[in-house]
Amino acid sequence: MLTAVCQGDVTLPDLEEYLDAVVVAGSMPYRKLFDGTRGDSKLTDEEMMLLGARIRAYHTAGPMGALAIVVVTEHTHGLARLFGALAAADRPIRIFRDIRAAQRWLEAQPT
């Protein structure tokens, strides 16, 4: 399982750097916990579209592991929902407000 923890304002370059690291490490098939409980973001709709397109481009590289996104504010919850819709990955994805619930769900997902 791969865990990413956000702190402060999360920008498009931050997310692109994270995705690059995941791809280079060969970790796309791993289950992922994206902990956004200590972060926020002011990503624009255009930036979200770019991020979604980037994720869709990874589909041809092979399977993608389950993704649990944990957020606490309404704003970040909305961004997470939009990301899930735009990325349209062929994998389980759920949004949580509780880190333990996200971990339990991920542990139940196939590797």
C-alpha positions as CSV (number, residue, x, y, z in Angstrom):
1,M,0.0,0.0,0.0
2,L,1.2,3.5,-0.8
3,T,0.3,6.4,1.5
4,A,0.6,10.1,0.5
5,V,0.0,12.8,3.1
6,C,-0.9,16.4,2.1
7,Q,0.0,19.4,4.1
8,G,-0.9,23.0,3.4
9,D,-1.9,24.2,-0.1
10,V,-1.6,21.4,-2.6
11,T,-0.9,22.6,-6.1
12,L,-1.0,21.0,-9.6
13,P,2.8,20.7,-9.7
14,D,2.7,19.0,-6.3
15,L,0.2,16.4,-7.6
16,E,2.2,16.0,-10.8
17,E,5.3,15.3,-8.9
18,Y,3.5,12.7,-6.8
19,L,2.1,11.0,-9.8
20,D,5.6,11.0,-11.5
21,A,7.1,9.4,-8.4
22,V,4.4,6.7,-8.3
23,V,4.9,5.9,-12.0
24,V,8.7,5.8,-11.8
25,A,8.5,3.5,-8.7
26,G,6.1,1.1,-10.6
27,S,3.5,1.6,-7.8
28,M,0.4,2.2,-10.0
29,P,-1.0,-1.3,-9.2
30,Y,-0.6,-0.7,-5.4
31,R,-3.5,0.3,-3.2
32,K,-3.2,4.0,-2.4
33,L,-4.3,6.1,0.6
34,F,-4.3,9.8,-0.2
35,D,-4.6,11.6,3.1
36,G,-5.8,15.1,2.5
37,T,-6.9,15.8,6.1
38,R,-4.1,18.3,6.7
39,G,-4.2,19.9,3.2
40,D,-6.3,22.1,1.1
41,S,-6.2,23.1,-2.6
42,K,-7.2,25.9,-4.8
43,L,-7.0,23.9,-8.0
44,T,-9.0,25.5,-10.8
45,D,-11.4,23.5,-13.0
46,E,-8.9,23.7,-15.8
47,E,-6.2,22.2,-13.5
48,M,-8.5,19.4,-12.4
49,M,-9.2,18.6,-16.1
50,L,-5.5,18.4,-16.8
51,L,-5.0,16.1,-13.7
52,G,-7.9,13.9,-14.8
53,A,-6.4,13.7,-18.4
54,R,-3.1,12.7,-17.0
55,I,-4.6,9.9,-14.9
56,R,-6.6,8.6,-17.9
57,A,-3.3,8.5,-19.9
58,Y,-1.9,6.1,-17.3
59,H,-4.7,3.5,-18.0
60,T,-2.7,2.1,-21.0
61,A,0.3,1.4,-18.7
62,G,-1.5,-1.4,-16.8
63,P,-3.7,-1.9,-13.8
64,M,-4.3,0.7,-11.2
65,G,-4.7,-0.1,-7.5
66,A,-7.7,0.9,-5.4
67,L,-7.6,4.5,-4.2
68,A,-9.0,5.9,-0.9
69,I,-9.1,9.7,-0.6
70,V,-9.5,11.1,2.9
71,V,-10.7,14.7,3.2
72,V,-12.4,16.8,5.9
73,T,-13.8,20.0,4.4
74,E,-16.7,20.4,1.9
75,H,-14.3,22.1,-0.5
76,T,-11.8,19.2,-0.6
77,H,-14.6,16.7,-0.7
78,G,-15.9,18.4,-3.8
79,L,-12.4,18.3,-5.4
80,A,-12.1,14.6,-4.6
81,R,-15.4,13.8,-6.2
82,L,-14.5,15.8,-9.3
83,F,-11.1,14.1,-9.4
84,G,-12.8,10.7,-9.3
85,A,-15.2,11.6,-12.1
86,L,-12.5,13.1,-14.3
87,A,-9.9,10.4,-13.8
88,A,-12.4,7.7,-14.7
89,A,-9.9,5.0,-13.8
90,D,-10.8,1.3,-14.0
91,R,-10.3,0.7,-10.2
92,P,-12.1,1.0,-7.0
93,I,-12.1,4.5,-5.6
94,R,-13.9,5.9,-2.5
95,I,-13.8,9.2,-0.6
96,F,-13.7,9.1,3.2
97,R,-13.8,11.6,6.1
98,D,-12.2,9.1,8.5
99,I,-8.7,7.7,8.0
100,R,-9.3,4.5,9.8
101,A,-12.4,3.7,7.7
102,A,-10.3,4.4,4.6
103,Q,-7.6,2.0,5.8
104,R,-10.1,-0.7,6.5
105,W,-11.6,-0.4,3.1
106,L,-8.2,-0.5,1.4
107,E,-7.2,-3.5,3.3
108,A,-10.3,-5.3,2.0
109,Q,-9.4,-4.5,-1.6
110,P,-7.5,-7.0,-3.7
111,T,-3.8,-6.2,-4.2
